[in-house]
Amino acid sequence: MLKDIIIVGGRVAGLTAGLYAKRGGMDTLLIEKMFSGGQIATTYMVENYPGFDEPIGGPELAMKLEAHARKFGLEILYDEVIELKLDDKIKTVVTTGGEYQAKALILCMGAQPKMLGLEKEELFRGRGVSYCATCDGAFYKEKDVAIVGGGDTAVEDAVFLAQHARKVYLIHRRDALRASKILQNRMFQNPKIEVLWNTVVDEILGEQEVEGLLLRNVKDGTKRDLKVDGLFVAIGIQPNSELIRGKITTNEIGFVIADENMATNIPGVFVAGDLRQKPLWQIITAAADGAVASISAQRYIMEEFA
């Protein structure tokens, strides 16, 4: 089955690329492993996307993006991509259900939250350890929780968790936050949130689930136990680049290096969204990437397959 364009990943970048590709008359297939929207679908509220003067829920925005792309006839296949064959002019995408070929590929696999690397972190995932406050916050009604991080996501999550939890501790290894001032002000005005400065988590306490944390002050080395029922981690993202490792040029972390046209080092392969190395990972930049990658892929097809 030969398509003009195959998009791997149904996140914001992928859906936008699909919309632009279908509007451009391209026979296009989008393949997504789980659900449309990616990280946006787990975001409680979006208030910095142009055109929405009132905040919109992340899941709602994700559904609108998918509906918009489907309106133009975008075909979406829910399947897991297990291999990408990129050496030939015609690219091959291998999924658990079959093989698909395309004249151009747009990679939009995105990124996922980073882990702290603690001994019980993976063991207690879903049993007190979470990477999505909007997904799991409601489970901690009138309980004490901690969140690790210092950027926009961590501060936004702290404010969201305060709607449910009795007490929220924001744990940050430095003495200043990286989050925007408007978000910081909102958090500091909330009496249920306490910031623990210059502090890291050394250990997750508990036998069957999270019962507390062993904290260490990075300034003086002192340690103390903090009783909490849940630990939320918001320390950044890492790219979902396993499929392309060793095939496409990336930086040392794994983010794909591309030019301003979203072209990778392999002709006919483009990248968009959080998978790409760039200075800002936001919904608006993912959408812009998707649009540029789609137009670039269409131009490539017209030039190479005329």
C-alpha positions as CSV (number, residue, x, y, z in Angstrom):
1,M,0.0,0.0,0.0
2,L,1.8,3.1,-1.3
3,K,0.9,6.4,0.3
4,D,2.1,9.9,-0.6
5,I,2.8,10.7,3.1
6,I,2.8,8.6,6.2
7,I,2.8,10.4,9.5
8,V,4.1,8.5,12.5
9,G,2.5,9.9,15.7
10,G,-0.9,11.5,16.3
11,R,0.1,14.3,18.5
12,V,-0.4,18.0,17.8
13,A,2.3,18.1,15.2
14,G,1.1,14.9,13.5
15,L,-2.5,16.0,13.4
16,T,-1.6,19.4,12.0
17,A,0.7,17.8,9.4
18,G,-2.2,15.5,8.4
19,L,-4.6,18.4,8.1
20,Y,-2.2,20.3,5.8
21,A,-1.4,17.2,3.8
22,K,-5.0,16.4,3.1
23,R,-5.7,20.0,2.2
24,G,-2.8,19.7,-0.3
25,G,-4.4,16.7,-2.0
26,M,-2.0,14.1,-0.6
27,D,-2.9,10.5,0.0
28,T,-2.0,10.5,3.7
29,L,-2.0,8.0,6.5
30,L,-1.4,8.8,10.2
31,I,-0.4,6.0,12.4
32,E,-0.8,6.4,16.2
33,K,0.1,3.9,18.9
34,M,-2.3,5.0,21.7
35,F,-4.5,8.1,21.4
36,S,-4.5,11.4,19.6
37,G,-3.1,14.5,21.2
38,G,-0.1,13.1,23.0
39,Q,0.9,15.1,26.1
40,I,-1.8,17.7,25.4
41,A,-4.4,15.1,26.1
42,T,-3.1,14.8,29.7
43,T,-2.9,18.6,30.2
44,Y,-5.6,20.0,32.5
45,M,-6.0,23.4,31.0
46,V,-4.5,25.3,28.0
47,E,-4.5,29.0,28.2
48,N,-1.7,30.1,25.9
49,Y,-2.9,28.8,22.5
50,P,-4.0,31.7,20.3
51,G,-7.6,32.0,19.4
52,F,-8.9,30.6,22.7
53,D,-9.5,33.7,24.9
54,E,-10.9,31.4,27.6
55,P,-8.9,28.4,28.8
56,I,-9.7,25.1,27.1
57,G,-9.1,21.6,28.6
58,G,-6.2,19.7,27.0
59,P,-8.3,16.6,26.2
60,E,-11.0,18.9,24.6
61,L,-8.4,20.6,22.4
62,A,-6.9,17.3,21.4
63,M,-10.4,16.1,20.3
64,K,-10.9,19.3,18.3
65,L,-7.6,18.8,16.6
66,E,-8.4,15.3,15.6
67,A,-11.9,16.2,14.4
68,H,-10.5,19.0,12.3
69,A,-8.0,16.7,10.6
70,R,-10.6,14.0,10.0
71,K,-12.9,16.7,8.5
72,F,-10.4,16.9,5.6
73,G,-10.4,13.2,5.3
74,L,-7.2,12.2,7.2
75,E,-7.0,8.4,7.6
76,I,-5.9,7.5,11.1
77,L,-4.7,4.0,12.0
78,Y,-4.3,3.0,15.6
79,D,-1.4,0.5,15.5
80,E,2.2,0.3,16.9
81,V,5.1,1.1,14.6
82,I,7.9,-1.4,15.3
83,E,10.4,-0.6,12.5
84,L,11.2,2.2,10.0
85,K,13.0,1.3,6.8
86,L,14.6,4.5,5.5
87,D,17.4,3.5,3.1
88,D,15.3,3.3,-0.1
89,K,13.6,6.2,-1.9
90,I,10.3,4.6,-1.0
91,K,10.1,4.4,2.8
92,T,8.6,1.5,4.7
93,V,6.7,1.6,8.0
94,V,6.3,-1.7,9.7
95,T,3.6,-2.0,12.3
96,T,2.3,-4.9,14.4
97,G,-0.4,-5.3,11.8
98,G,1.4,-4.9,8.5
99,E,3.7,-2.9,6.3
100,Y,3.0,0.5,4.7
101,Q,5.0,2.4,2.1
102,A,5.2,6.1,1.4
103,K,7.0,8.6,-0.7
104,A,7.7,10.8,2.3
105,L,7.6,10.3,6.1
106,I,6.8,12.8,8.8
107,L,8.0,11.7,12.2
108,C,5.9,13.0,15.1
109,M,6.6,10.5,17.9
110,G,7.0,13.3,20.4
111,A,8.5,12.9,23.9
112,Q,7.7,11.6,27.3
113,P,8.3,12.7,30.9
114,K,11.7,12.2,32.4
115,M,12.1,10.0,35.5
116,L,13.9,10.8,38.7
117,G,15.8,7.4,38.6
118,L,14.9,6.4,42.1
119,E,14.9,2.7,43.2
120,K,11.2,2.3,43.7
121,E,10.0,4.8,41.1
122,E,9.0,2.3,38.4
123,L,7.8,-0.2,41.0
124,F,5.4,2.4,42.5
125,R,4.2,3.9,39.2
126,G,0.5,3.9,39.5
127,R,0.7,3.2,43.2
128,G,1.6,6.7,44.3
129,V,4.1,7.8,41.6
130,S,2.6,9.7,38.7
131,Y,3.8,11.8,35.8
132,C,0.5,13.3,35.0
133,A,-1.2,15.5,37.6
134,T,-4.3,16.0,35.5
135,C,-4.7,12.3,35.0
136,D,-4.3,11.3,38.6
137,G,-4.8,14.3,40.8
138,A,-8.4,13.5,41.6
139,F,-7.2,10.3,43.4
140,Y,-5.6,12.4,46.1
141,K,-8.6,14.3,47.4
142,E,-7.8,15.6,50.9
143,K,-4.4,13.9,50.9
144,D,-0.8,15.2,51.0
145,V,1.2,15.1,47.8
146,A,4.6,16.3,46.5
147,I,5.6,17.4,43.0
148,V,9.2,17.6,41.8
149,G,10.3,20.3,39.4
150,G,10.7,24.0,38.9
151,G,9.4,24.8,35.4
152,D,6.0,25.8,34.0
153,T,4.6,22.2,34.1
154,A,5.6,21.6,37.7
155,V,4.0,24.9,38.9
156,E,0.9,24.4,36.9
157,D,0.6,20.9,38.3
158,A,1.0,22.2,41.8
159,V,-1.9,24.6,41.4
160,F,-4.0,21.9,39.8
161,L,-3.2,19.4,42.6
162,A,-4.2,22.0,45.2
163,Q,-7.7,21.8,44.0
164,H,-7.9,18.2,45.2
165,A,-5.1,17.6,47.8
166,R,-5.0,18.8,51.4
167,K,-1.4,19.9,51.1
168,V,1.0,20.2,48.1
169,Y,4.8,20.3,48.4
170,L,6.7,21.6,45.5
171,I,10.3,20.2,45.7
172,H,12.9,22.1,43.8
173,R,16.7,21.5,43.8
174,R,17.5,25.2,43.4
175,D,16.5,28.4,45.2
176,A,14.6,29.9,42.2
177,L,12.0,28.6,39.8
178,R,12.2,28.6,36.0
179,A,8.5,28.9,35.6
180,S,6.9,32.1,34.2
181,K,6.2,34.8,36.7
182,I,2.4,34.7,36.1
183,L,2.4,31.0,37.1
184,Q,4.7,31.6,40.0
185,N,2.4,34.3,41.4
186,R,-0.6,32.1,41.1
187,M,1.1,29.4,43.0
188,F,2.5,31.6,45.7
189,Q,-1.0,32.9,46.4
190,N,-2.3,29.5,47.1
191,P,-2.0,28.7,50.9
192,K,-2.2,24.9,50.3
193,I,1.2,24.9,48.4
194,E,4.6,25.0,50.1
195,V,7.8,25.2,48.2
196,L,10.8,23.2,49.5
197,W,13.9,25.0,48.2
198,N,17.3,23.5,47.6
199,T,15.8,20.0,48.1
200,V,16.0,16.7,46.3
201,V,14.3,13.3,46.8
202,D,16.8,10.6,47.7
203,E,14.3,7.8,48.3
204,I,10.7,6.9,48.0
205,L,9.4,5.4,51.3
206,G,6.8,2.6,51.6
207,E,6.4,-1.1,51.1
208,Q,3.5,-1.5,48.8
209,E,2.8,2.1,47.8
210,V,4.1,5.6,48.4
211,E,4.0,6.5,52.1
212,G,6.6,9.2,52.2
213,L,9.9,10.6,50.8
214,L,13.4,10.9,52.1
215,L,14.5,14.4,51.3
216,R,18.0,15.9,51.3
217,N,18.9,19.6,51.4
218,V,21.6,20.2,48.8
219,K,23.0,23.1,50.7
220,D,23.8,21.6,54.0
221,G,23.2,17.9,53.3
222,T,20.6,17.4,56.1
223,K,18.0,14.8,55.5
224,R,14.4,14.4,56.7
225,D,11.3,12.3,56.0
226,L,8.2,13.8,54.5
227,K,5.0,12.0,54.8
228,V,3.0,12.1,51.5
229,D,0.5,9.9,49.8
230,G,1.6,10.7,46.2
231,L,4.7,11.8,44.3
232,F,4.3,13.7,41.0
233,V,7.3,14.1,38.7
234,A,7.6,17.1,36.3
235,I,11.3,17.5,35.5
236,G,11.2,17.7,31.7
237,I,10.9,15.4,28.7
238,Q,12.9,12.9,26.7
239,P,12.3,12.1,23.0
240,N,10.6,9.0,21.8
241,S,13.5,8.3,19.4
242,E,14.0,4.5,19.8
243,L,12.7,3.8,16.2
244,I,15.3,6.1,14.6
245,R,18.3,5.6,16.8
246,G,21.3,5.2,14.6
247,K,19.3,6.0,11.5
248,I,18.7,9.7,11.7
249,T,21.0,12.4,13.1
250,T,20.1,13.4,16.6
251,N,21.7,15.4,19.4
252,E,23.3,13.6,22.4
253,I,19.9,13.3,24.2
254,G,18.1,11.9,21.1
255,F,16.2,14.9,19.8
256,V,16.2,14.9,16.0
257,I,18.3,17.6,14.3
258,A,16.5,19.2,11.3
259,D,16.7,22.3,9.2
260,E,14.1,25.1,9.0
261,N,12.1,23.0,6.6
262,M,11.9,20.2,9.1
263,A,14.0,18.0,6.8
264,T,16.3,15.4,8.5
265,N,19.6,14.1,7.1
266,I,17.6,11.5,5.1
267,P,15.9,12.8,2.0
268,G,12.1,12.3,2.2
269,V,12.1,12.1,6.0
270,F,10.8,15.0,8.0
271,V,10.3,15.6,11.7
272,A,7.9,17.8,13.7
273,G,6.9,18.5,17.3
274,D,8.5,17.5,20.5
275,L,10.8,15.0,18.8
276,R,12.7,17.8,17.2
277,Q,15.6,19.7,18.8
278,K,14.4,23.3,19.3
279,P,14.4,26.1,21.9
280,L,10.7,25.8,22.8
281,W,8.4,22.7,23.2
282,Q,4.9,24.1,23.2
283,I,1.6,23.3,21.5
284,I,2.0,26.3,19.2
285,T,5.5,25.3,18.1
286,A,4.3,21.7,17.5
287,A,1.5,22.9,15.3
288,A,3.9,25.2,13.4
289,D,6.3,22.3,12.9
290,G,3.6,20.1,11.6
291,A,2.5,22.6,9.0
292,V,6.0,23.3,7.8
293,A,6.9,19.6,7.7
294,S,3.8,18.8,5.7
295,I,4.4,21.6,3.1
296,S,8.0,20.5,2.8
297,A,7.0,16.9,2.3
298,Q,4.6,17.9,-0.4
299,R,7.3,19.9,-2.2
300,Y,9.7,17.0,-2.0
301,I,7.1,14.6,-3.5
302,M,6.4,17.1,-6.4
303,E,10.1,17.4,-7.1
304,E,11.2,13.8,-6.7
305,F,8.2,11.9,-8.0
306,A,6.9,14.2,-10.8
